[in-house]
Amino acid sequence: MRSFLLLVLLSLAFSSPAATLRGQVVGPGGDALTGAIVVVQGTSLNAAADAAGHYEIRDVPAGRYAVRASFVGYREAVKSVVVVADATVELDFALQVQAQSLGGVTVMGKLNQEEENASRLSEKTADNIVNIISSRAIERSPDINAANVLTRVSGINIQRSAGSNGAYAVIRGMEPRYNNTLVNGIKIPSPDGQNRFVSLDIVPSDLLKRIEVTKSLVPSLEGDATGGTVNLVMKDAPDTTLFRATASVGYSQIFFDRKYESFSQADIQQKSPGGRYGTDYAATQQDFSRSNLKTVPKQAPPTYLAGLTFGHRYLGNRLGVLVALNTQNQYFGSNGVFNTVATDPQNQPYLVTITAPRTFSNHQINNGLVTHLDFTINERNKIAFDNLLLRSDFSQLESSVDTLLTDQRRGPGTGTINPLLQTHTTRQILENAKFSGRHELASRLLFDWAGVVSVATSNSPDYATLNTDFLLSPTASGQINRSAEFVNTELRVWQHNRDRDYTGLANLAYQTSLLHHALELKVGGLYRAKDRYNLQDEYELRAAQNTNGTKQLFMGIDNAQFAVYTPLGTAGADAANYTAYENIGAGYVQAKWELGPLQVLTGVRLESTQQGFTTVQISPVSTLPSGIAKTYQDFLPSLNLRYTLNEQQNLRFSYFASINRPNYYESVPYRNYTTGIDGNPRLLHATADNLDLRYEIYPTPENYFTVGVFYKRIVNPIELKLEGLTAGQLFRQPQNNPTPATNLGAEVTFTKYVQHFGLSGNYTYTHSVISDHQKVFNDAATGQTYVITQDRPLQSQAAHIVNLSLLFRDKPTGFYAQISYQYTGRILQLVGSNFDYYQRPLSSLALSVDKDITRHFTAFAKLNNLLNTKTVLTVNQSDFVLQQDAFKATYLLGVRYVL
């Protein structure tokens, strides 16, 4: 033992005291370069930068060294440093981007795709026109979900429902039907019962590696995206160990000013009476719960968000693993008013017949799980598995008071009053599992493939509506008398749907040369089998009369007595109960030729579609089929040109043909008396020709400027058109417009930094025209109804969209701030029978702040809707308000930990 102690003391006495070398490796914009390698030259000492760009090398002997930092896609940097014994030496590196060109192929290697520099480089070297938002930009923005993030992209506005449950991308003025949503490059099904598109507010932004918005298609991309494609790229395994945790808490201003109205969900039946007991079962009042129609005002709990991400590589870096979890528990709402408007019979422009003040109280829990595995078999073969699981639980209570105005000129507040209470819950689940591989079959032959299973479901049990009524009438003295409140009606609806895809695809690429210029030839194909069903069951309950034949007084929902007017429900006689299928087979050939500064990418895609549905046969549309099948093929050529003016500037041109298939529900021959909509099994898909021209300049990785123009011509565009009158009610039907629609516009994007300050923004102008739309006008003087045609813009299109962000950064202290302003111009929201519904221009302001507390901890704040922007719908383009909703500001404070 003494000999051992003596040996240790002698070793310490004659050894050189060691030091620690540490610092951070960043790009030009201060973004961390995760995985950068720092080497003490002349020794075996080295380290890799972590997720925050930090590195640490221990046990460095005292002396003078040259230290090199390198990262693929960046110029390496070498610094000289003197290491003092028993000291900690700080040494930071700021690397400059350097894309390496090898035979016309841009090599980005391990460039961190979550950083802004990588996004700009990807846009600059892309084969087509794309906009990319990096994970770092998302992290520092005021946004917490994919929908809000997308509003920062040029040419995109978000279409939302009145209660703020549902957010769909409108790209370049093309409504959601003209766009598609991908996860990791593969189209995903929709949990929406009527449409193809996916609500992007259920996707937490913390799960995203980046968002890619493609605005010009190439043959290897699916052709049903006339407006564009939103690709949600999920996080994958890093090159170094990653551990990241985020927690935040917030509140909505609206619940500082009023109570949150909740309802019990404990007694909600998951299945309708017919679903529980059989379609022949005659429902009674006892089969319907009552607690979900009781309002419980309370102080809203705070909103909270939390996320956890872990990534590591095992087996000598051959196996990569990443798991990311995120939860968002949000309370939000709105205050507003909804007016029913008619033509004034005394030659006034408009007349409010019903006014309905209303409030929404919403609770939404979004949970997300991303799982990624990749395994490198050898240098030529790699396989991967990606799984995305999203679950959104949404509950809403709407409280409104419909006032039937008997005499507009006497003023509001007189007439029949109809208090209305609606409660509903919806659970949406979306899962996308992708197994893929990439194989280098020979030195110039690359093969990749993927097999994908995607399932989306939506379940809305017992959508409950309660109506009561009372009367307000004036007295001779000018006072207002209120009558007793009476029981009126109840409506109960159960709805469930499932949309499931099985997708397989494969691509084969061969690199060669032609006339001494690099040429890539690519062929591939895709097959997708989709099956979908929708179940709906609706029950109407009417107030039971008293024994003396008088109306029943409303003494609370527990005491109300109802007779079930439709005891068998509607499941057996509602065309909304349908099954549908869609099989798509596609193949393409594509060539990319590098002619010096000119890159030519061209080819053609062929898509074959088989569609069909079956539904119940109902009256009064019994002449329409209860099942139908159709097949069609589309030949989709495209051409993308990129001319490199110099190392910093590009000029792009693109042409592509595209299609858009009808939404599933539109082809089913249903008749909805509530909305006045008829389905149309004879509906055709739309086709389009698309042109783009864009100039780009990237003077540095963080500064850029682009300007472009686009033109689209859509044949057989689908629009809701007047079908006719039935029992005094107007019905509209989705139909193909007989004349094409045109859509053209211009886009400008830029970012400019001067020392600590930056200005980033974009502007989009869009102008569209569609003709030959039927519109009804009633002539009060003659009693005649006239049908005329008009020219108007496409629905959901805003002529002007502006985004401006003032940026501040102080990299030494880790302080970042962003003030973001958004302006969205007037939007044609809905085409009506007597008039159209326009949304007034919107202006909104948001603020986000990030501040490093320590090396691993960052505090942040996100404040949204600071201007209390209201959504206002008007009659045509007048100032006459149809609908108004105020959401008020939201506040969020949090902390982020990165290992």
Secondary structure as GFF3:
##gff-version 3
##sequence-region A 1 899
A	DSSP	alpha_helix	2	14	.	.	.	ID=ss1
A	DSSP	beta_strand	18	26	.	.	.	ID=ss2
A	DSSP	beta_strand	37	40	.	.	.	ID=ss3
A	DSSP	beta_strand	46	48	.	.	.	ID=ss4
A	DSSP	beta_strand	54	61	.	.	.	ID=ss5
A	DSSP	beta_strand	63	70	.	.	.	ID=ss6
A	DSSP	beta_strand	74	75	.	.	.	ID=ss7
A	DSSP	beta_strand	77	83	.	.	.	ID=ss8
A	DSSP	beta_strand	88	90	.	.	.	ID=ss9
A	DSSP	beta_strand	93	94	.	.	.	ID=ss10
A	DSSP	beta_strand	96	97	.	.	.	ID=ss11
A	DSSP	beta_strand	100	102	.	.	.	ID=ss12
A	DSSP	beta_strand	105	107	.	.	.	ID=ss13
A	DSSP	alpha_helix	116	125	.	.	.	ID=ss14
A	DSSP	beta_strand	130	134	.	.	.	ID=ss15
A	DSSP	alpha_helix	135	140	.	.	.	ID=ss16
A	DSSP	alpha_helix	146	150	.	.	.	ID=ss17
A	DSSP	beta_strand	156	160	.	.	.	ID=ss18
A	DSSP	beta_strand	167	171	.	.	.	ID=ss19
A	DSSP	three_ten_helix	176	178	.	.	.	ID=ss20
A	DSSP	beta_strand	179	183	.	.	.	ID=ss21
A	DSSP	beta_strand	186	187	.	.	.	ID=ss22
A	DSSP	three_ten_helix	200	202	.	.	.	ID=ss23
A	DSSP	three_ten_helix	205	207	.	.	.	ID=ss24
A	DSSP	beta_strand	208	214	.	.	.	ID=ss25
A	DSSP	beta_strand	228	234	.	.	.	ID=ss26
A	DSSP	beta_strand	242	252	.	.	.	ID=ss27
A	DSSP	alpha_helix	254	257	.	.	.	ID=ss28
A	DSSP	beta_strand	260	262	.	.	.	ID=ss29
A	DSSP	alpha_helix	273	277	.	.	.	ID=ss30
A	DSSP	three_ten_helix	285	287	.	.	.	ID=ss31
A	DSSP	three_ten_helix	291	293	.	.	.	ID=ss32
A	DSSP	beta_strand	296	298	.	.	.	ID=ss33
A	DSSP	beta_strand	303	314	.	.	.	ID=ss34
A	DSSP	beta_strand	319	342	.	.	.	ID=ss35
A	DSSP	beta_strand	351	378	.	.	.	ID=ss36
A	DSSP	beta_strand	381	404	.	.	.	ID=ss37
A	DSSP	three_ten_helix	408	410	.	.	.	ID=ss38
A	DSSP	beta_strand	415	442	.	.	.	ID=ss39
A	DSSP	beta_strand	445	474	.	.	.	ID=ss40
A	DSSP	beta_strand	480	482	.	.	.	ID=ss41
A	DSSP	beta_strand	486	514	.	.	.	ID=ss42
A	DSSP	beta_strand	517	543	.	.	.	ID=ss43
A	DSSP	beta_strand	562	564	.	.	.	ID=ss44
A	DSSP	three_ten_helix	571	573	.	.	.	ID=ss45
A	DSSP	beta_strand	578	595	.	.	.	ID=ss46
A	DSSP	beta_strand	598	615	.	.	.	ID=ss47
A	DSSP	beta_strand	627	646	.	.	.	ID=ss48
A	DSSP	beta_strand	649	660	.	.	.	ID=ss49
A	DSSP	three_ten_helix	664	667	.	.	.	ID=ss50
A	DSSP	beta_strand	671	672	.	.	.	ID=ss51
A	DSSP	beta_strand	677	678	.	.	.	ID=ss52
A	DSSP	beta_strand	686	700	.	.	.	ID=ss53
A	DSSP	beta_strand	703	715	.	.	.	ID=ss54
A	DSSP	beta_strand	718	726	.	.	.	ID=ss55
A	DSSP	beta_strand	729	736	.	.	.	ID=ss56
A	DSSP	beta_strand	741	754	.	.	.	ID=ss57
A	DSSP	beta_strand	757	769	.	.	.	ID=ss58
A	DSSP	beta_strand	775	778	.	.	.	ID=ss59
A	DSSP	beta_strand	785	788	.	.	.	ID=ss60
A	DSSP	beta_strand	800	810	.	.	.	ID=ss61
A	DSSP	beta_strand	815	824	.	.	.	ID=ss62
A	DSSP	beta_strand	827	830	.	.	.	ID=ss63
A	DSSP	beta_strand	837	839	.	.	.	ID=ss64
A	DSSP	beta_strand	842	852	.	.	.	ID=ss65
A	DSSP	beta_strand	857	864	.	.	.	ID=ss66
A	DSSP	beta_strand	870	875	.	.	.	ID=ss67
A	DSSP	beta_strand	881	886	.	.	.	ID=ss68
A	DSSP	beta_strand	890	898	.	.	.	ID=ss69
###
